[in-house]
């Protein structure tokens, strides 16, 4: 096992990404079942929670657009009520984005946590049963992961951006450590393992994001021709008088096909990076900058400055002690005080 840890600890980022794609290909048929299940559940819950808010937001947005046009045509014609509508519309849209992000993040975290140990063991070519690891994944520590990553990251990004980035970089490995053998302090363990791996974590995130985003963009262009849905159709689905939850859910599912297909990619790419970082931590490998120590050159003043003669003795120029009678060496520091 020590040899295996050494091998993984010394693998380059490119090799780890290659390992991640191999994990994605080899375990895809099992992982996609878990991710698709949780993704569909998140869509259904999101539809039932956000449908009324979205309908109300559409009404506010239409009124806010009218108020904005009034302001552009004649800034003096806008009233306090118009200002209130614009502000309400802004915060309503922000609330919907936040809730939508939180719902998606929570179920994404749950799905990644439920397979993290399975993928980690598969990376080390150990025997692992997906169903057994799935059952073990649901414990009290999972709540910590949900609160920190599922709730904390969306709030951090929405409010100030940087807190969300810091939480992601520092604690993304919590999806592995929360269910590890050492569960005493999984948050601190995740933070320790992530040190020195921030660029790799960012790299994994962008690789998964760019690949999924590019494929999703192409898919959405194609699906817009296959199933053209205009705004009047969507409004009729959201309108309380003609509401159709079935079509709303179907529309969300059709537009999320590529996101579901590539959902296991991030955890598969992240697992080798976590394994390498953990191996480096276990082996005590710390990356530091190489420093060149240049010894300080001692300063020797001119001979004429050696000693400070007095009427009754002298002072040592090195330590400052007063020497009453002339001596070859200072009685305190032992340095030569002979004048030449």
C-alpha positions, 0 to 999 in steps of 0.5 A: 500500500505504501508503494501505491501511495508513493505512486499516486502522490507523485502523479502529475495533474495530467495523469490524475485527470486521465485516471478520472476519465477512466473512472468515469468510463468504467463506473458510469453505468452504476454512477449515473443511476444515483446521479440521475435519481437525485437530479430528477428529485431536485427538479421535481422539488424545485418545480413545486417550490419555485413555480408560484415564485416564478409566476409572481416574478414574471409579473413583477418583471413585466411591471419593472420593465414598464417602469424602466421604460418610463424612466428612460423616456422621462426620468421625472415621470417615475414614481416611488411605486415604480422604484418599489416595483423595480427593487421588488423585482430584483430581489425576487429574481435574486431569491429564486436564483438562490433557492434554485441553486441551494436545491440543486447544490444540496442534492448534488452534494448528497449524490456525490457523498453517496458514491464518493467512497465507492469511487475512491475504492474503485480508484485503488482497485479495491472490492466495493459494492455500490449499494453497501457504500450507498447505505453507509454514506447516510450518517450524521456527518452528512448533515455537516457536508450539506450545511457547509457545501450544499448551503454555504457555497451558494450563499457565499457566492450569492452574497460576496462570491469570495466566501463561496470560492474559499468554502469550495477550495478548502472543504470540497474534500469533505465529501470524502472525509466525512465518511472516512475511517477517521470521523472525529474531525472530518472538516479539519481533515478535509482542510488539511488535505486540500492544502497545496491542491487548490490549483488542481481543484480549480482545474478539475472544476473548470474541466468538468464545467467547460466540457459539460457546458459545451455539450449542453450548449450544442444540445440546447440548440438542437432541442430548440428546433426539435421541441420549440417552446415559446414564452406563451406556452411557458406562461400558460404552464405557470399561470395558476388558472392553466397550470400544468406541473407535468409539462413544467417538469418535462420541460426542465428534464428535457433541458437538463439531459446533458447535465444529468448525463455528465453529472458523475464527471466531477466526482470522478475527476476529483477522486484521483486529485483527492487520493493524491493529496491524501497520499502526500499528506499521509507520507508527509510530503510538503511542497516548499520553495527552495531557499538559498541561505547566504551567510551574513558577512561580519562587519569589521571596522577599520583598525583605527576604530578598534577600542575607545581609549580613555584616560583610565582604560578603554571600552571593548568595541564589540561588547562595550565592556569597560577594560581598566588595564590593557589586555590582549583579549576582551575579558567578556567576549574574548575577542582580540582588541590589539591595535595594529 
